[in-house]
């Protein structure tokens, strides 16, 4: 998936933040509990939307659906400083917000940087859901608390194989025999 430098950098940071939320210090699945905690702490972390948006973005994890993929694909190609970057008012017509996320949306939009953050949040969630060129992530706990592997969504590639493929793409020798 082609994306602007802005979204490329932030999607990497967002992915890292999500990886940190996946498990607790003992390696147990913790995503659902940590997302709930972040959502409850929104007021306290809201000032971070301007300087560290990836730390706040998880409050909207699985909070969007995208009926117009073409508009979202166009949006992720834009930089905030160029004249083509969509406003939240324009982009929101191409995004459906989950009912549980509406109070979060209202809180964010009350901030001066809220509209930029909401465009960023929607675009990064779109990337997270639909970027097939992203590295294969470890099995994750979904919003329902189930491990994705338990759902039978195994693509037949284990993490070691995916890592080896990624290393080969970066120019390193493959460890495959």
C-alpha positions as a Python dict, from the first residue, in 0.01 Angstrom:
ca = {
    (1, 'X'): (0, 0, 0),
    (2, 'X'): (147, 331, -106),
    (3, 'X'): (138, 601, 162),
    (4, 'X'): (291, 939, 234),
    (5, 'X'): (601, 977, 446),
    (6, 'X'): (382, 1108, 731),
    (7, 'X'): (162, 799, 736),
    (8, 'X'): (450, 562, 671),
    (9, 'X'): (638, 690, 974),
    (10, 'X'): (334, 705, 1199),
    (11, 'X'): (206, 362, 1095),
    (12, 'X'): (536, 213, 1206),
    (13, 'X'): (513, 394, 1540),
    (14, 'X'): (148, 293, 1580),
    (15, 'X'): (233, -69, 1507),
    (16, 'X'): (503, -55, 1774),
    (17, 'X'): (258, 90, 2027),
    (18, 'X'): (6, -184, 1948),
    (19, 'X'): (274, -451, 1986),
    (20, 'X'): (351, -309, 2332),
    (21, 'X'): (-16, -335, 2426),
    (22, 'X'): (-56, -695, 2307),
    (23, 'X'): (89, -870, 2610),
    (24, 'X'): (163, -800, 2974),
    (25, 'X'): (506, -838, 3135),
    (26, 'X'): (451, -1212, 3173),
    (27, 'X'): (361, -1261, 2807),
    (28, 'X'): (-12, -1306, 2868),
    (29, 'X'): (-260, -1151, 2621),
    (30, 'X'): (-350, -802, 2745),
    (31, 'X'): (-477, -603, 2445),
    (32, 'X'): (-843, -588, 2545),
    (33, 'X'): (-768, -475, 2901),
    (34, 'X'): (-508, -223, 2789),
    (35, 'X'): (-738, -72, 2526),
    (36, 'X'): (-1010, -34, 2789),
    (37, 'X'): (-760, 134, 3020),
    (38, 'X'): (-642, 375, 2749),
    (39, 'X'): (-1000, 463, 2659),
    (40, 'X'): (-1078, 538, 3023),
    (41, 'X'): (-766, 755, 3048),
    (42, 'X'): (-835, 956, 2733),
    (43, 'X'): (-865, 1288, 2916),
    (44, 'X'): (-521, 1241, 3072),
    (45, 'X'): (-348, 1138, 2747),
    (46, 'X'): (-534, 1377, 2517),
    (47, 'X'): (-257, 1643, 2522),
    (48, 'X'): (-32, 1388, 2348),
    (49, 'X'): (-230, 1406, 2022),
    (50, 'X'): (-4, 1687, 1901),
    (51, 'X'): (340, 1546, 1981),
    (52, 'X'): (291, 1170, 2013),
    (53, 'X'): (-33, 1070, 1841),
    (54, 'X'): (61, 702, 1822),
    (55, 'X'): (26, 685, 2201),
    (56, 'X'): (-338, 802, 2183),
    (57, 'X'): (-441, 627, 1860),
    (58, 'X'): (-516, 291, 2026),
    (59, 'X'): (-830, 440, 2184),
    (60, 'X'): (-982, 413, 1834),
    (61, 'X'): (-854, 59, 1767),
    (62, 'X'): (-1130, -117, 1565),
    (63, 'X'): (-1347, 192, 1601),
    (64, 'X'): (-1381, 267, 1230),
    (65, 'X'): (-1521, 98, 924),
    (66, 'X'): (-1446, 223, 577),
    (67, 'X'): (-1721, 208, 315),
    (68, 'X'): (-1512, 415, 70),
    (69, 'X'): (-1169, 254, 42),
    (70, 'X'): (-1081, 471, -259),
    (71, 'X'): (-1117, 793, -55),
    (72, 'X'): (-910, 646, 227),
    (73, 'X'): (-639, 533, -14),
    (74, 'X'): (-622, 888, -150),
    (75, 'X'): (-606, 1033, 203),
    (76, 'X'): (-310, 820, 311),
    (77, 'X'): (-108, 958, 21),
    (78, 'X'): (-127, 1313, 163),
    (79, 'X'): (104, 1507, 392),
    (80, 'X'): (-45, 1736, 660),
    (81, 'X'): (140, 2038, 522),
    (82, 'X'): (26, 2000, 163),
    (83, 'X'): (-295, 2151, 35),
    (84, 'X'): (-450, 1813, -44),
    (85, 'X'): (-463, 1684, 315),
    (86, 'X'): (-829, 1619, 393),
    (87, 'X'): (-1010, 1790, 676),
    (88, 'X'): (-1196, 1574, 925),
    (89, 'X'): (-1518, 1723, 794),
    (90, 'X'): (-1437, 1591, 444),
    (91, 'X'): (-1295, 1255, 551),
    (92, 'X'): (-1563, 1173, 808),
    (93, 'X'): (-1818, 1117, 530),
    (94, 'X'): (-1601, 821, 421),
    (95, 'X'): (-1570, 670, 769),
    (96, 'X'): (-1822, 504, 997),
    (97, 'X'): (-1748, 546, 1367),
    (98, 'X'): (-1846, 267, 1607),
    (99, 'X'): (-2110, 379, 1855),
    (100, 'X'): (-1881, 310, 2152),
    (101, 'X'): (-1621, 549, 2000),
    (102, 'X'): (-1855, 849, 1963),
    (103, 'X'): (-1780, 995, 2311),
    (104, 'X'): (-1407, 956, 2239),
    (105, 'X'): (-1452, 1134, 1906),
    (106, 'X'): (-1633, 1422, 2075),
    (107, 'X'): (-1357, 1459, 2335),
    (108, 'X'): (-1086, 1464, 2068),
    (109, 'X'): (-1268, 1710, 1843),
    (110, 'X'): (-1295, 1953, 2136),
    (111, 'X'): (-914, 1991, 2119),
    (112, 'X'): (-745, 2240, 1885),
    (113, 'X'): (-553, 1960, 1710),
    (114, 'X'): (-850, 1725, 1722),
    (115, 'X'): (-942, 1735, 1355),
    (116, 'X'): (-589, 1658, 1237),
    (117, 'X'): (-568, 1378, 1492),
    (118, 'X'): (-897, 1225, 1377),
    (119, 'X'): (-784, 1224, 1013),
    (120, 'X'): (-459, 1064, 1127),
    (121, 'X'): (-641, 808, 1344),
    (122, 'X'): (-882, 705, 1068),
    (123, 'X'): (-602, 676, 813),
    (124, 'X'): (-378, 472, 1043),
    (125, 'X'): (-660, 237, 1132),
    (126, 'X'): (-730, 197, 759),
    (127, 'X'): (-361, 115, 703),
    (128, 'X'): (-359, -128, 997),
    (129, 'X'): (-660, -313, 861),
    (130, 'X'): (-582, -317, 490),
    (131, 'X'): (-206, -280, 430),
    (132, 'X'): (-114, -621, 294),
    (133, 'X'): (248, -514, 247),
    (134, 'X'): (294, -468, 623),
    (135, 'X'): (509, -724, 806),
    (136, 'X'): (319, -1026, 934),
    (137, 'X'): (239, -949, 1296),
    (138, 'X'): (246, -1194, 1581),
    (139, 'X'): (-89, -1351, 1665),
    (140, 'X'): (-293, -1080, 1830),
    (141, 'X'): (-577, -1069, 2073),
    (142, 'X'): (-878, -925, 1899),
    (143, 'X'): (-1132, -692, 2055),
    (144, 'X'): (-1339, -999, 2151),
    (145, 'X'): (-1044, -1134, 2349),
    (146, 'X'): (-984, -1430, 2119),
    (147, 'X'): (-645, -1504, 1978),
    (148, 'X'): (-655, -1472, 1598),
    (149, 'X'): (-501, -1818, 1564),
    (150, 'X'): (-796, -1965, 1751),
    (151, 'X'): (-1025, -1823, 1484),
    (152, 'X'): (-860, -2038, 1218),
    (153, 'X'): (-715, -1732, 1045),
    (154, 'X'): (-372, -1892, 1010),
    (155, 'X'): (-219, -1805, 674),
    (156, 'X'): (20, -2097, 693),
    (157, 'X'): (325, -1880, 759),
    (158, 'X'): (493, -1888, 1094),
    (159, 'X'): (671, -1590, 1241),
    (160, 'X'): (1019, -1727, 1173),
    (161, 'X'): (942, -1773, 804),
    (162, 'X'): (793, -1424, 781),
    (163, 'X'): (1098, -1280, 955),
    (164, 'X'): (1330, -1466, 719),
    (165, 'X'): (1138, -1336, 418),
    (166, 'X'): (1156, -981, 553),
    (167, 'X'): (1532, -1010, 612),
    (168, 'X'): (1577, -1138, 255),
    (169, 'X'): (1378, -839, 124),
    (170, 'X'): (1617, -610, 313),
    (171, 'X'): (1914, -765, 128),
    (172, 'X'): (2033, -1015, 388),
    (173, 'X'): (2103, -1378, 308),
    (174, 'X'): (1808, -1612, 357),
    (175, 'X'): (1836, -1876, 625),
    (176, 'X'): (1618, -2115, 429),
    (177, 'X'): (1788, -2431, 317),
}
